[in-house]
Amino acid sequence: MIMEQHFVYITANRKGGDIYVGSTDNLIRRMSEHRSKSNDNYTRNTGIHILVYFEEHKYPGDTITRERQIKKWKREWKINLIEKSNPEWEDLYTDLKAI
């Protein structure tokens, strides 16, 4: 049985800069879209393409619920979430092949 993967992710344009919270069932594809600027105007115009945080969920409903939860958070809480696992805001995109 193949298990589906669903992700909530946060991208940024630089450490401490603009951030974007999203969700997807294919994180590699979605990050490729961010990097090629073929997605929505907000991320295209702000240069938000550095993957600084992601978490995996088993069910799509859980992913959507978590995405909405994080989007409602204060910016400070989002930054704390990122820095808990990625204090230097390193680009995690290169590690995605291991997923």
Secondary structure as a PSIPRED ss2 file (coil, helix, strand):
# PSIPRED VFORMAT (PSIPRED V4.0)

   1 M C   1.000  0.000  0.000
   2 I C   1.000  0.000  0.000
   3 M C   1.000  0.000  0.000
   4 E C   1.000  0.000  0.000
   5 Q C   1.000  0.000  0.000
   6 H E   0.000  0.000  1.000
   7 F E   0.000  0.000  1.000
   8 V E   0.000  0.000  1.000
   9 Y E   0.000  0.000  1.000
  10 I E   0.000  0.000  1.000
  11 T E   0.000  0.000  1.000
  12 A E   0.000  0.000  1.000
  13 N C   1.000  0.000  0.000
  14 R C   1.000  0.000  0.000
  15 K C   1.000  0.000  0.000
  16 G C   1.000  0.000  0.000
  17 G C   1.000  0.000  0.000
  18 D C   1.000  0.000  0.000
  19 I E   0.000  0.000  1.000
  20 Y E   0.000  0.000  1.000
  21 V E   0.000  0.000  1.000
  22 G E   0.000  0.000  1.000
  23 S E   0.000  0.000  1.000
  24 T E   0.000  0.000  1.000
  25 D C   1.000  0.000  0.000
  26 N C   1.000  0.000  0.000
  27 L H   0.000  1.000  0.000
  28 I H   0.000  1.000  0.000
  29 R H   0.000  1.000  0.000
  30 R H   0.000  1.000  0.000
  31 M H   0.000  1.000  0.000
  32 S H   0.000  1.000  0.000
  33 E H   0.000  1.000  0.000
  34 H H   0.000  1.000  0.000
  35 R H   0.000  1.000  0.000
  36 S H   0.000  1.000  0.000
  37 K C   1.000  0.000  0.000
  38 S C   1.000  0.000  0.000
  39 N C   1.000  0.000  0.000
  40 D C   1.000  0.000  0.000
  41 N H   0.000  1.000  0.000
  42 Y H   0.000  1.000  0.000
  43 T H   0.000  1.000  0.000
  44 R H   0.000  1.000  0.000
  45 N H   0.000  1.000  0.000
  46 T H   0.000  1.000  0.000
  47 G C   1.000  0.000  0.000
  48 I C   1.000  0.000  0.000
  49 H C   1.000  0.000  0.000
  50 I E   0.000  0.000  1.000
  51 L E   0.000  0.000  1.000
  52 V E   0.000  0.000  1.000
  53 Y E   0.000  0.000  1.000
  54 F E   0.000  0.000  1.000
  55 E E   0.000  0.000  1.000
  56 E E   0.000  0.000  1.000
  57 H E   0.000  0.000  1.000
  58 K C   1.000  0.000  0.000
  59 Y C   1.000  0.000  0.000
  60 P H   0.000  1.000  0.000
  61 G H   0.000  1.000  0.000
  62 D H   0.000  1.000  0.000
  63 T H   0.000  1.000  0.000
  64 I H   0.000  1.000  0.000
  65 T H   0.000  1.000  0.000
  66 R H   0.000  1.000  0.000
  67 E H   0.000  1.000  0.000
  68 R H   0.000  1.000  0.000
  69 Q H   0.000  1.000  0.000
  70 I H   0.000  1.000  0.000
  71 K H   0.000  1.000  0.000
  72 K H   0.000  1.000  0.000
  73 W C   1.000  0.000  0.000
  74 K C   1.000  0.000  0.000
  75 R H   0.000  1.000  0.000
  76 E H   0.000  1.000  0.000
  77 W H   0.000  1.000  0.000
  78 K H   0.000  1.000  0.000
  79 I H   0.000  1.000  0.000
  80 N H   0.000  1.000  0.000
  81 L H   0.000  1.000  0.000
  82 I H   0.000  1.000  0.000
  83 E H   0.000  1.000  0.000
  84 K H   0.000  1.000  0.000
  85 S H   0.000  1.000  0.000
  86 N C   1.000  0.000  0.000
  87 P C   1.000  0.000  0.000
  88 E C   1.000  0.000  0.000
  89 W C   1.000  0.000  0.000
  90 E C   1.000  0.000  0.000
  91 D C   1.000  0.000  0.000
  92 L H   0.000  1.000  0.000
  93 Y H   0.000  1.000  0.000
  94 T H   0.000  1.000  0.000
  95 D H   0.000  1.000  0.000
  96 L H   0.000  1.000  0.000
  97 K H   0.000  1.000  0.000
  98 A H   0.000  1.000  0.000
  99 I C   1.000  0.000  0.000
